[in-house]
């Protein structure tokens, strides 16, 4: 993780209450809950579409007993304003439930309109849609869910079979399209504005997403993986949340709540354009189409995080913020490959972590000077068809990674490529 310099003070503040071993894993997890504090605000993505900071989803993955429990404490701190608002709304439902159940009182028993910002984990799919309708009526606020166990999402989605559809609709800010035949059912077509965070162990994560790897659901989720560390007898220390922490945090949350309107953050968009080119370069070096495809949404997710950072920093962009956004892209891709590389390559779970491998820079595995036959042999050793060697060589020549000598049939790595690898 890069050094958190000027412009990232809000993230440093949150990390001040987490043990050091959790700093990198927690950073991507902050942005969905922070983004949920923003409403009535849109940003222009480099493709000229307007997007809201909703549909932000992240999954914290670490082994059992490896300090994932620090995250809910930080969520509760960030969501104090949500909790205070929701308590008033929930009391309306409690009072409504106490009304007499006689038929003559039916006209007085209309369910009150309530809008919950931070719904409990035990929320059904009809309640989720009903809440989305209420929040849309309030100007399009975003509801935020934090699931301590990823399996809890099944109830929110109706069932695991419907998980993919709901998560994709949430990410795409689509409409619910719920139509029920009876008055007791929930019918409505609100925009699904929701941000979600999950926590899980590596094994539970692989089982949960096993059938969602190639339908778009997997790519939409940001993953933050904490690998198993060294065995240590020292108990990590989290913060004690002093009053000064809450005072400063409230200042940042106020900036998010006050943000309204449409914005174009040109330095951020320029960064994303450059990173998109970097993703294409990385995919060409590894000859990995899957990596290239999932990188598209990693860019969008990191861009949304950059939008949130921009508001937190009083609508000012800095170099440190750019470095953090770039790290978010690569951390998401790295986490996905650490967890799912074998499943992505062969469609089934590997036996253990040591057998999982991510994409490799194939050009780096070749000598400075090589011929086509050597690349074909390398591709064959990595279970890639040798017929793709010619296309891969053309891409490397086009990107000025290598030069070709027609007289000898030898390819030579360029100075440009060698310098890039050194850095």
FENCOR-V174768 format. One record per pair of residues at least 6 apart in sequence whose C-alpha atoms are under 7 Angstrom apart, sorted by the first residue. I is the first residue (numbers start at 1). GAP is how many residues later the second one is. Records with the same first field share a line. If there is no record, write none. Layout:
BEGIN
I->GAP ; GAP
END
This chain:
BEGIN
1->23 ; 326
2->321 ; 322
4->8 ; 316
5->315
6->312 ; 314
7->306 ; 311 ; 313 ; 314
8->312 ; 313
10->242 ; 302
15->8
16->223
17->221 ; 222 ; 223 ; 224
18->52 ; 220 ; 221
19->217 ; 218 ; 219
25->35 ; 199 ; 200 ; 201
28->196 ; 300
29->29 ; 31 ; 168
31->274
32->24 ; 25 ; 163 ; 164 ; 165
33->111 ; 162
35->18 ; 19 ; 273
36->18 ; 106 ; 107 ; 108 ; 159
37->219 ; 220
38->218 ; 219 ; 221
39->101 ; 102 ; 221
40->100 ; 220 ; 221
41->11 ; 218 ; 219 ; 220 ; 221
42->8 ; 9 ; 10 ; 219 ; 220 ; 221
43->7 ; 8 ; 9 ; 219 ; 220 ; 221
44->6 ; 7 ; 219 ; 220
45->6 ; 224
46->223
53->251
54->88 ; 139 ; 140 ; 141
55->115 ; 116 ; 117 ; 118 ; 138 ; 139 ; 140
56->115 ; 139 ; 140 ; 245
57->138 ; 139 ; 140 ; 164 ; 165
58->138 ; 139 ; 140 ; 163 ; 164 ; 165
59->138 ; 139 ; 140 ; 163 ; 164 ; 165
60->138 ; 139 ; 140 ; 163 ; 164 ; 165
61->138 ; 139 ; 140 ; 141 ; 163 ; 164 ; 165
62->6 ; 138 ; 139 ; 140 ; 163 ; 164 ; 165
63->138 ; 139 ; 165
64->137
82->35 ; 36
83->35
86->30 ; 31
89->25 ; 26 ; 27
92->20
93->19
96->13 ; 15
99->10
113->21
114->20
115->16 ; 19 ; 20
116->15 ; 27
117->25 ; 26 ; 27
118->25 ; 26 ; 27
119->25 ; 26
121->24 ; 25 ; 26
123->33
124->31 ; 32 ; 34
125->30 ; 31 ; 32 ; 33
126->60
129->47
130->56
132->58 ; 60 ; 61
133->57
135->6
136->54
141->52
142->51 ; 52 ; 53
143->50 ; 51 ; 52
144->50 ; 51 ; 52
145->50 ; 51 ; 52
146->50 ; 51 ; 52
147->50 ; 51 ; 52
148->50 ; 51
149->49 ; 50 ; 51
150->48 ; 49 ; 50
154->6 ; 9
157->6 ; 9
164->48 ; 53
167->50
168->49
170->22 ; 23 ; 24
171->49
173->18 ; 19 ; 20
174->17 ; 18
175->14 ; 15 ; 16 ; 17
176->13 ; 14 ; 15 ; 16
177->11 ; 12
178->9 ; 10 ; 11
179->8 ; 9
180->6 ; 7
202->137
209->9
212->6
219->75 ; 78
220->77
222->110
223->109 ; 112 ; 113
224->108 ; 111
225->110
252->60
255->56 ; 57
256->55 ; 56
268->38
272->27 ; 31
279->13 ; 16
280->12
283->6 ; 8 ; 9
284->111
285->76 ; 77 ; 78
286->73 ; 74 ; 75 ; 76
288->71
298->31 ; 34
299->30
302->23 ; 26 ; 27
303->22
306->19
310->6 ; 7
337->21
338->20
341->15 ; 16 ; 17
342->7 ; 8 ; 14 ; 15
343->6 ; 7
350->6
368->44 ; 45
369->41 ; 42 ; 43 ; 44
370->40 ; 41 ; 42
371->38 ; 39 ; 40
375->14
376->10 ; 13
379->6 ; 7
380->6
396->6
397->6
400->14
401->12 ; 13 ; 15 ; 16
402->9 ; 10 ; 11 ; 12
403->8 ; 9 ; 10 ; 11
404->6 ; 7 ; 8
405->6
END
